[in-house]
C-alpha cells in the first residue's frame, strides 16, 4: 500500500520529485539555448511579465529563503526569462515544418522524453556539480500523525 505513495520508478518519491525538478530545469535551459542560437527574441510584453513574476516570487519569499538561496529579483528575472523563452520558442516550433516530421503528436515530441527533445538533449553535456546548492536541496518530507 505505502509503496504506491512513497515510491515511484523504484526510488523514494521525494528523490524522484527532485530528479523531475532537475530535468525540468534542464529542459527549460536547453530550449532557451536553442532559442538563443536560432536568434529568437521575446516581445517586450513577455519581458515585462517575466520581471513582474520575478518580483512577485521574490516578494513571497521569506527572509530565511532569501538568505539561504541568495536569490535576488534580478536572478529570478533571468530564470523567468528562460522559462518564457522556452514556452514561446516551443510554441513557434509547433507552428513550424521541422516538428511535423515527428508524427501526429508534435507536442509530445517536444516534451521531456519526446523524440525531438531527446535528440536535442544528446547535443548537451548535462551534469550536477556536487558542490552546488542542488545537492543540499530536500524535496518534501512525509509526516504521518
Secondary structure, DSSP 8 states (H G I E B T S, - for coil): -HHHHHEETTEEHHHHHHHHHHHHHHHHHHHHHHHHHTT----HHHHHHHHHHHHHHHHHS-HHHHHHH---HHHHHHHHHHHHHHHHHHHHHHHSSGGGGG-S-HHHHHSTTSHHHHHHHTTS-----TTSGGGG---------
